[in-house]
Amino acid sequence: MRWLRLTLARLLWTATHSEAGIHGLPAGWNEGKIEEEALIKCNGEAPELAELMQSLNETGTQRFINWVRKQTNAKLTQFEIAWLEADLEALADFPLERIGQKSVTAQTKDEQRMFAFA
């Protein structure tokens, strides 16, 4: 779920700091490097954001995606909008029901030992 955390962090940061554009993202975030816990100052939008984030599993991503677009499109360059849309499209396609599930390729230690001797 690292990808999901990184994508949501980038989208939240860009939406709440759209005047800085994507070039103002914290160091490493555009290269996939993010701390385990990331602090994003929301400029007074914290209650609305908390509700949007909590509703992702219940209502899907469209409401969140619409909010990000509303916050950013008038303030970003065409290049930044294309970059943002790629993240939004990937988020829209992400199966949220996978959150908390074990990867289909994950093996238990017993399975790993069985295959090691096969």
LUMTI-994905 format. One record per residue: x, z, y of N, C-alpha, C in turn; residue number from 1. Coordinates in Angstrom, 1 decimal, decimal comma. Each point is the difference from the previous one (the first is absolute). Layout:
BEGIN
REC    nc1    nc3    nc2   cac1   cac3   cac2    cc1    cc3    cc2 seq
REC      X      Z      Y      X      Z      Y      X      Z      Y NUM
...
//
This chain:
BEGIN
REC    nc1    nc3    nc2   cac1   cac3   cac2    cc1    cc3    cc2 seq
REC    0,8    0,0   -1,2   -0,8    0,0    1,2    0,9    0,0    1,3   1
REC    1,3   -0,1   -0,2    0,9   -0,1    1,1   -0,4   -1,1    1,0   2
REC   -0,3   -1,2   -0,6   -0,4   -1,2    0,8   -1,2    0,4    0,8   3
REC   -1,0    0,6   -0,6   -1,2    0,3    0,8    0,3    1,0    1,1   4
REC    0,8    1,0   -0,2    0,3    1,0    1,0    0,8   -0,7    1,2   5
REC    0,9   -0,9   -0,4    0,8   -0,7    1,0   -0,9   -0,9    0,8   6
REC   -0,9   -0,8   -0,6   -0,9   -0,9    0,7   -0,9    0,7    0,9   7
REC   -0,6    1,1   -0,5   -0,9    0,8    0,8    0,7    0,6    1,2   8
REC    1,2    0,5   -0,2    0,8    0,5    1,1    0,3   -1,0    1,1   9
REC    0,4   -1,2   -0,5    0,3   -1,1    1,0   -1,2   -0,4    0,8  10
REC   -1,2   -0,1   -0,7   -1,2   -0,4    0,6   -0,5    1,1    1,0  11
REC    0,1    1,2   -0,4   -0,4    1,1    0,9    0,9    0,1    1,2  12
REC    1,3   -0,1   -0,2    0,9    0,1    1,1   -0,2   -1,2    1,0  13
REC   -0,2   -1,2   -0,5   -0,2   -1,2    0,8   -1,3    0,1    0,8  14
REC   -1,0    0,5   -0,6   -1,3    0,1    0,6    0,0    1,1    1,1  15
REC    0,8    1,1   -0,2    0,0    1,1    1,0    1,1   -0,2    1,0  16
REC    0,9   -1,0   -0,2    1,1   -0,2    0,9    0,1   -1,6    0,3  17
REC   -1,1   -0,6    0,1    0,0   -1,5    0,1    0,8   -0,5    1,3  18
REC    0,1    0,9    1,0    0,8   -0,5    1,2    1,4   -0,2   -0,4  19
REC    0,5    0,7   -1,0    1,5   -0,2   -0,4    0,2   -1,1   -0,9  20
REC   -1,1   -0,5   -0,6    0,1   -1,2   -0,9    0,7    0,4   -1,3  21
REC    0,2   -0,9   -0,9    0,6    0,3   -1,3    1,5    0,3    0,1  22
REC    0,6   -0,4    1,1    1,4    0,2    0,2    0,3    1,5    0,3  23
REC   -1,1    0,7    0,4    0,2    1,5    0,3   -0,2    0,8   -1,3  24
REC   -0,3   -0,6   -1,1   -0,2    0,8   -1,3    1,2    0,9   -0,2  25
REC   -0,2    1,2   -0,6    1,1    0,8   -0,3    1,0   -0,7   -0,9  26
REC    1,3    0,3    0,1    1,1   -0,6   -0,7   -0,3    0,0   -1,5  27
REC    0,2   -1,2   -0,6   -0,2   -0,1   -1,4   -1,4   -0,4   -0,5  28
REC   -1,0    0,3    0,7   -1,4   -0,2   -0,5   -0,2   -1,4   -0,3  29
REC    0,5   -0,9    0,7   -0,2   -1,4   -0,2    0,8   -0,5   -1,2  30
REC    1,0    0,7   -0,4    0,8   -0,3   -1,2   -0,5    0,8   -1,2  31
REC   -1,1    0,7    0,1   -0,5    0,7   -1,2    0,6    1,4   -0,1  32
REC    0,7    0,5    1,0    0,6    1,3   -0,1   -0,8    1,0    0,8  33
REC   -0,6    1,0   -0,6   -0,8    1,0    0,7    0,2    1,4   -0,7  34
REC    0,0    1,0    0,8    0,1    1,3   -0,5   -1,2    0,4   -0,9  35
REC    0,2    1,0   -0,8   -1,1    0,5   -0,8   -1,2    0,4    0,8  36
REC    0,3    0,7    1,2   -1,1    0,3    0,9    0,4   -0,6    1,3  37
REC   -1,0   -0,8    0,6    0,3   -0,6    1,3   -1,0    0,5    1,0  38
REC    0,5    0,3    1,2   -0,8    0,5    1,1   -0,3   -1,1    0,9  39
REC   -1,3   -0,2    0,2   -0,4   -1,1    1,0   -0,9    0,7    1,0  40
REC    0,5   -0,1    1,3   -0,8    0,6    1,1   -1,1   -0,9    0,3  41
REC   -1,3    0,5    0,0   -1,1   -0,9    0,1   -0,7   -0,1    1,4  42
REC    0,6    0,6    1,0   -0,4   -0,1    1,3   -1,5    0,3    0,2  43
REC   -0,5    1,1   -0,6   -1,4    0,5    0,1   -0,9   -0,7   -0,9  44
REC    0,4   -0,8   -0,9   -0,9   -0,7   -0,9    0,0    0,6   -1,4  45
REC    0,6    1,2   -0,1    0,1    0,7   -1,3   -1,3    0,2   -0,7  46
REC   -1,1    0,5    0,6   -1,2    0,2   -0,7   -0,6   -1,3   -0,6  47
REC    0,0   -1,1    0,8   -0,5   -1,3   -0,5    0,9   -0,5   -1,1  48
REC    1,3    0,1    0,1    0,9   -0,4   -1,0   -0,2    0,8   -1,3  49
REC   -0,1    1,3    0,1   -0,2    0,8   -1,2   -1,2   -0,4   -0,8  50
REC   -1,1   -0,3    0,8   -1,2   -0,4   -0,7    0,1   -1,4   -0,6  51
REC    0,7   -0,9    0,6    0,3   -1,4   -0,5    0,8    0,1   -1,3  52
REC    1,0    0,8    0,0    0,9    0,2   -1,1   -0,7    0,6   -1,2  53
REC   -0,8    1,0    0,3   -0,8    0,7   -1,1   -1,0   -0,9   -0,6  54
REC   -0,5   -1,0    0,8   -1,1   -0,8   -0,5    0,5   -1,3   -0,8  55
REC    1,4   -0,2    0,0    0,5   -1,2   -0,7   -0,5   -0,1   -1,4  56
REC    0,1    1,1   -0,8   -0,4    0,0   -1,4   -1,5   -0,2   -0,1  57
REC   -0,8    0,5    0,9   -1,5    0,0   -0,1   -0,5   -1,4    0,4  58
REC    0,5   -0,5    1,2   -0,7   -1,2    0,6    0,9   -1,2   -0,1  59
REC    1,3    0,1   -0,5    0,9   -1,1   -0,1    0,8   -0,1    1,3  60
REC    0,7   -1,1    0,1    1,0   -0,2    1,1   -0,6   -0,7    1,2  61
REC   -1,1   -0,6   -0,1   -0,5   -0,9    1,1   -0,2    0,7    1,4  62
REC   -0,5    1,2   -0,1   -0,2    0,8    1,2    1,3    0,3    0,7  63
REC    1,0    0,4   -0,8    1,3    0,4    0,5    0,7   -1,3    0,6  64
REC   -0,1   -1,1   -0,7    0,6   -1,3    0,4   -0,6   -0,4    1,4  65
REC   -1,4    0,1    0,1   -0,6   -0,4    1,2    0,5    0,9    1,2  66
REC    0,2    1,3   -0,3    0,5    0,9    1,1    1,4   -0,4    0,4  67
REC    0,8   -0,3   -1,0    1,4   -0,4    0,4    0,0   -1,3    0,8  68
REC   -0,8   -0,9   -0,4   -0,1   -1,3    0,8   -0,5    0,3    1,4  69
REC   -1,0    0,8    0,2   -0,6    0,4    1,3    1,1    0,6    0,9  70
REC    0,8    0,8   -0,6    1,0    0,8    0,8    1,2   -0,9    0,4  71
REC    0,3   -1,1   -0,7    1,2   -0,7    0,1   -0,1   -1,5    0,5  72
REC   -0,9   -0,7   -0,3    0,0   -1,5    0,2    0,2   -0,4    1,4  73
REC   -0,5    0,7    1,0    0,1   -0,4    1,4    1,4    0,4    0,5  74
REC    0,7    0,8   -0,7    1,3    0,6    0,5    1,2   -0,6   -0,6  75
REC   -0,1   -0,7   -1,1    1,1   -0,5   -0,8    0,2   -1,5    0,2  76
REC    1,3   -0,5   -0,2    0,3   -1,4    0,1   -0,6   -0,7   -1,3  77
REC    0,0   -1,3    0,0   -0,5   -0,8   -1,1    0,8    0,3   -1,3  78
REC    1,3    0,1    0,2    0,9    0,4   -1,1   -0,4    1,4   -0,6  79
REC   -0,2    0,9    0,9   -0,3    1,4   -0,5   -1,4    0,0   -0,6  80
REC   -0,9   -0,8    0,5   -1,3    0,0   -0,7    0,1   -0,6   -1,4  81
REC    0,8   -1,1   -0,1    0,2   -0,5   -1,4    0,6    1,0   -0,9  82
REC    1,0    0,7    0,5    0,6    1,1   -0,8   -1,0    1,0   -0,4  83
REC   -0,8    0,5    0,9   -1,0    1,0   -0,2   -1,1   -0,5   -1,0  84
REC   -0,4   -1,3    0,2   -1,0   -0,5   -0,9    0,5   -0,1   -1,5  85
REC    1,3   -0,2   -0,2    0,5    0,0   -1,3   -0,1    1,3   -0,7  86
REC    0,3    1,1    0,8   -0,2    1,4   -0,5   -1,5    0,3   -0,3  87
REC   -0,8   -0,5    1,0   -1,5    0,3   -0,2   -0,5   -0,7   -1,2  88
REC    0,4   -1,3   -0,2   -0,5   -0,7   -1,2    0,5    0,6   -1,3  89
REC    1,2    0,5    0,0    0,5    0,7   -1,2   -0,8    1,3   -0,3  90
REC   -0,3    0,7    1,1   -0,8    1,2   -0,2   -1,4   -0,3   -0,4  91
REC   -0,6   -1,1    0,5   -1,3   -0,3   -0,4   -0,1   -0,4   -1,5  92
REC    1,1   -0,6   -0,5    0,1   -0,4   -1,4    0,4    1,1   -1,0  93
REC    0,4    1,2    0,6    0,5    1,1   -0,9   -1,1    0,7   -0,7  94
REC    0,0    0,1   -1,3   -1,1    0,7   -0,7    0,2    1,5    0,2  95
REC   -0,8    0,6    1,0    0,1    1,4    0,3   -0,3    0,9   -1,2  96
REC   -0,7   -0,5   -1,0   -0,3    0,8   -1,1    1,2    0,4   -0,8  97
REC    1,1   -0,7    0,2    1,3    0,3   -0,7    0,7    1,2    0,5  98
REC   -0,5    0,5    1,2    0,7    1,2    0,6   -0,2    1,2   -1,0  99
REC    1,2    0,6   -0,3    0,0    1,1   -0,9    0,1   -0,4   -1,5 100
REC   -0,1   -1,2   -0,3    0,1   -0,5   -1,4    1,4   -0,2   -0,4 101
REC    0,3    0,1   -1,3    1,4   -0,3   -0,5    0,2   -1,5    0,0 102
REC    1,2   -0,4    0,3    0,3   -1,4   -0,1   -0,2   -0,5   -1,4 103
REC   -0,5   -1,3   -0,2   -0,3   -0,5   -1,3    1,4   -0,2   -0,8 104
REC    1,1   -0,1    0,7    1,3   -0,2   -0,6    0,7    1,3   -0,3 105
REC   -0,6    1,1    0,5    0,7    1,3   -0,2   -0,1    0,4   -1,5 106
REC    1,1    0,5   -0,5    0,1    0,5   -1,4    0,3    1,4    0,0 107
REC   -0,6    0,7   -1,0    0,4    1,4   -0,2    1,3    0,1   -0,7 108
REC    0,6    1,1    0,0    1,4    0,2   -0,6   -0,1   -0,3   -1,5 109
REC   -1,1    0,3   -0,7   -0,1   -0,3   -1,4    0,0   -1,5   -0,2 110
REC   -0,8   -0,7    0,8    0,0   -1,4   -0,1    1,4   -0,7    0,2 111
REC    0,7    0,6    1,0    1,3   -0,6    0,3    0,9    0,3   -1,2 112
REC   -0,1    1,1   -0,6    0,9    0,3   -1,2   -0,4   -0,9   -1,2 113
REC   -1,3   -0,2   -0,2   -0,4   -0,9   -1,1    0,6   -1,4    0,2 114
REC   -0,1   -0,5    1,2    0,5   -1,4    0,2    1,6    0,0    0,0 115
REC    0,6    1,1    0,3    1,5    0,0    0,0    0,5   -0,2   -1,5 116
REC   -0,8    0,5   -1,0    0,4   -0,1   -1,4   -0,5   -1,2   -0,7 117
REC   -0,9   -0,8    0,7   -0,6   -1,1   -0,7    1,0   -1,2   -0,1 118
//
